[in-house]
Amino acid sequence: MKLIAYPLAALLGLLGLLFVVGAQGQIVRVVVGVVLMAAAGALVWLAMQKPKESITTVVQKIDLSGDVNLQDMTCRACGGSLSKQSIVVKAGAVFVQCEFCGAAYQIEEEPKW
């Protein structure tokens, strides 16, 4: 934005100055020149303003099929019980990292047939 705003403001300011200097007693030219210089000043002021930071909050909800009870989940490698902190979602897949043995694996749903 600044790359366009500053040259445009300089052009408007120069045109405004030319209108004021070359007015030759005509009030309309003075008014147009003042308006152009005010627009140049406003454009510079707008370009100097910093954009406000926007905060984006992403909430991922996991919908597992079937009856899943978190207290009953145990590690495949060591059999230790898993807590909420052990479950992580990466790229839409549910991964487990055991707090006890450090094993990491993806939760795969067994076929129901």
Rosetta blueprint (number, residue, H / E / L):
1 M L
2 K H
3 L H
4 I H
5 A H
6 Y H
7 P H
8 L H
9 A H
10 A H
11 L H
12 L H
13 G H
14 L H
15 L H
16 G H
17 L H
18 L H
19 F H
20 V H
21 V H
22 G L
23 A L
24 Q L
25 G L
26 Q L
27 I H
28 V H
29 R H
30 V H
31 V H
32 V H
33 G H
34 V H
35 V H
36 L H
37 M H
38 A H
39 A H
40 A H
41 G H
42 A H
43 L H
44 V H
45 W H
46 L H
47 A H
48 M H
49 Q L
50 K L
51 P L
52 K L
53 E L
54 S L
55 I L
56 T L
57 T L
58 V L
59 V L
60 Q L
61 K L
62 I L
63 D L
64 L L
65 S L
66 G L
67 D L
68 V L
69 N L
70 L H
71 Q H
72 D H
73 M L
74 T E
75 C L
76 R L
77 A L
78 C L
79 G L
80 G L
81 S E
82 L L
83 S L
84 K H
85 Q H
86 S H
87 I E
88 V E
89 V E
90 K E
91 A L
92 G L
93 A E
94 V E
95 F E
96 V E
97 Q E
98 C L
99 E L
100 F L
101 C L
102 G L
103 A L
104 A E
105 Y E
106 Q E
107 I L
108 E L
109 E L
110 E L
111 P L
112 K L
113 W L
